[in-house]
Amino acid sequence: MADYLYSDGNGNVYHLNGLVLTYDPVETIESSSGTYCGGTSSKSEISEAQREALIEMFQAAFKNRTFRADTRNIGSAEIRRIEAEETFKVILAMRSPDKAKIEEYLEELR
């Protein structure tokens, strides 16, 4: 079973490991503006159905080449799928519909 790391447009990181979703927010001192804070870190258990829905969104983003970016810029997001021997990465452009959908769902799960 693969793990997933999702770094949102603000640099907050979500880690999906099995049925556990961890949120590691950006602190003010780490933010590009020097004023943004991602809030409080959290760790929650999600259902198998929620995990599958999130993985489907990640997989759709991996397949959609329309809204990809070559480098990580402010506002872009990054998905990493970590398997036993390999890590796969995709960068989603700031205005990617996949990015918006994933971030909305992650907010619900958090």
C-alpha positions in Angstrom: 0.0 0.0 0.0 1.4 3.4 -1.0 1.7 6.4 1.2 0.9 9.9 -0.2 2.3 13.3 0.7 0.4 16.3 -0.5 1.8 19.8 -0.2 -0.8 22.4 -0.8 -0.6 25.8 -2.4 0.6 27.4 0.9 3.1 24.7 1.7 1.0 22.8 4.3 1.7 19.1 4.2 -0.8 16.2 4.4 0.5 12.7 4.8 -1.8 9.8 4.1 -0.5 6.6 5.7 -3.0 3.8 5.6 -6.1 5.2 7.2 -4.3 7.9 9.1 -4.2 11.5 7.7 -1.7 13.8 9.3 -1.7 17.6 8.7 1.6 19.5 9.2 0.9 23.2 8.7 3.3 26.0 7.7 4.3 28.2 10.6 4.3 32.0 10.2 8.1 32.1 10.2 8.3 29.5 7.3 5.7 31.2 5.1 6.7 33.2 2.0 4.7 36.2 3.2 5.9 36.0 6.8 2.3 36.4 8.0 0.5 33.2 6.9 0.0 30.4 9.4 -1.5 27.1 8.4 -3.1 26.6 11.8 -2.8 23.6 14.1 -1.3 20.3 13.3 -3.6 17.3 13.4 -3.8 13.6 13.0 -7.1 11.8 12.2 -8.3 8.4 11.2 -10.4 8.3 8.0 -12.6 5.6 6.6 -11.6 3.2 3.8 -14.1 4.9 1.6 -12.6 8.3 2.3 -9.1 7.0 1.6 -10.2 5.5 -1.7 -11.9 8.8 -2.7 -8.7 10.8 -1.9 -6.5 8.3 -3.8 -8.8 8.5 -6.8 -8.4 12.3 -6.8 -4.6 11.9 -6.5 -4.6 9.4 -9.4 -6.7 11.7 -11.6 -4.2 14.5 -10.9 -1.3 12.2 -11.9 -3.1 11.4 -15.2 -4.1 15.0 -16.1 -1.2 16.7 -17.8 -3.1 19.9 -18.7 -2.5 21.6 -15.4 1.0 20.5 -14.5 4.0 22.6 -13.7 7.6 21.8 -14.2 8.8 23.6 -11.0 7.2 24.3 -7.7 6.1 27.9 -7.5 4.0 29.8 -4.9 0.5 28.6 -5.1 1.3 25.3 -6.8 0.8 21.9 -5.1 2.8 18.7 -5.1 1.7 15.1 -4.8 4.1 12.3 -3.9 3.2 8.7 -4.1 5.7 6.7 -2.0 5.9 3.0 -2.7 8.3 0.4 -1.4 11.1 1.1 -3.9 10.0 4.3 -5.7 8.5 7.7 -5.3 6.4 9.4 -8.0 5.9 13.1 -8.0 3.6 15.6 -9.8 3.4 19.4 -9.5 -0.1 20.9 -10.0 -0.3 24.4 -11.3 -2.0 27.0 -9.0 -5.2 27.1 -11.0 -5.5 23.3 -11.5 -9.1 22.0 -11.0 -7.6 18.8 -9.5 -5.7 20.9 -6.9 -8.9 22.8 -5.9 -10.8 19.5 -5.6 -8.2 17.8 -3.5 -7.7 20.7 -1.2 -11.4 21.1 -0.6 -11.7 17.4 0.3 -8.6 17.5 2.5 -10.2 20.4 4.4 -13.3 18.3 5.0 -11.2 15.4 6.2 -9.2 17.5 8.6 
